[in-house]
């Protein structure tokens, strides 16, 4: 088996991801799934996404893409790069790595990805950041798990796993 580069995201029916550098929902089970899937792996993100974290996510290597050649992250141990290609070079020895956003980074990563782990929130939202449209001729849905809204989750959502065809 080769190398797996996975886009992982939660997006609304209209592909909304967030607004003003913030998420539009709070889904504890989705956060738990994100942690389970990404722990122990390298995660690639844009600078704005990284700066929304109060601290680096535990047990993951953070690769931050920024155009700012002088950027120094507020936490040590993070890798700063200036292109998706450079980020992917840093992960080439890994059997699995994740692209975790935001919207522009997903667009840059889509041509390189061979898997998508998408949590589809069954609602639409006003947003300024969006997940790219999934071209069904290039991607096959291989797993689907529905999660109804409940006392901890305001929205129904479905975990969708796509593989590149």
Residue pairs with C-beta under 8 A, 6 or more apart in sequence:
1 95
2 114
3 92
3 94
3 95
3 96
3 97
4 95
4 96
4 97
4 114
4 115
5 88
5 91
5 97
5 98
5 99
5 109
5 112
5 113
5 114
5 115
6 37
6 96
6 97
6 98
6 99
6 113
6 114
6 115
6 116
6 117
7 98
7 99
7 106
7 109
7 110
7 113
7 115
7 116
7 117
7 118
8 34
8 37
8 38
8 98
8 99
8 100
8 116
8 117
8 118
9 17
9 100
9 101
9 106
9 116
9 117
9 118
9 119
9 131
10 17
10 23
10 25
10 27
10 30
10 34
10 118
10 119
10 120
10 121
10 157
11 17
11 118
11 119
11 120
11 121
11 130
11 131
12 24
12 120
12 121
12 123
12 124
12 125
12 127
13 120
13 121
13 122
13 123
13 124
14 124
14 125
14 127
14 130
15 130
15 131
15 132
15 133
16 24
16 124
16 125
16 126
16 127
16 129
16 130
16 131
17 23
17 24
17 101
17 102
17 103
17 106
17 127
17 129
17 130
17 131
18 24
18 102
18 127
18 128
18 129
19 125
19 126
19 127
19 128
19 129
20 128
21 48
21 51
21 52
22 52
24 121
24 125
24 127
25 121
25 123
25 125
25 154
25 155
26 154
27 119
27 121
27 153
27 155
27 157
28 152
28 153
29 147
29 152
29 153
30 119
30 147
30 157
30 159
33 119
33 159
35 57
37 98
37 117
38 57
38 60
38 98
38 100
39 58
39 59
39 60
40 59
40 60
41 60
41 61
41 94
41 96
41 97
41 98
42 60
42 61
42 63
42 90
42 91
42 94
42 97
42 98
43 57
43 60
43 61
43 62
43 63
43 97
43 98
43 99
43 100
44 63
44 65
44 84
44 87
44 88
44 91
44 97
44 98
44 99
44 100
44 105
44 109
45 62
45 63
45 64
45 65
45 99
45 100
45 101
45 102
45 105
46 64
46 65
46 66
46 101
46 102
46 104
46 105
47 64
47 65
47 66
47 68
47 71
48 102
49 100
49 101
49 102
49 105
50 62
50 64
50 73
50 78
51 74
55 75
56 62
56 75
56 77
56 78
61 77
61 79
62 73
62 77
62 78
62 79
63 78
63 79
63 81
63 87
63 90
63 91
64 71
64 73
64 78
64 79
64 80
64 81
65 81
65 82
65 83
65 84
65 86
65 87
65 105
65 108
66 80
66 81
66 82
67 82
69 82
71 80
72 80
73 80
79 90
81 87
81 90
84 105
84 108
84 109
84 112
88 97
88 112
91 97
99 105
99 106
99 109
99 113
101 129
102 129
103 129
103 130
103 131
103 132
106 131
106 132
107 132
110 132
113 164
114 163
114 164
115 161
115 162
115 163
115 164
116 134
116 139
116 160
116 161
116 162
117 159
117 160
117 161
118 131
118 134
118 159
118 160
118 161
118 162
119 157
119 158
119 159
119 160
120 157
120 158
120 160
121 155
121 156
121 157
122 155
122 156
122 157
122 158
123 155
123 156
134 162
137 165
138 164
138 165
139 162
139 163
139 164
139 165
140 162
140 163
140 164
140 165
141 160
141 161
141 162
142 161
142 162
142 163
143 159
143 160
143 161
144 158
144 159
144 160
144 161
145 158
145 159
146 156
146 157
146 158
147 153
147 156
147 157
147 158
147 159
148 156
149 155
149 156
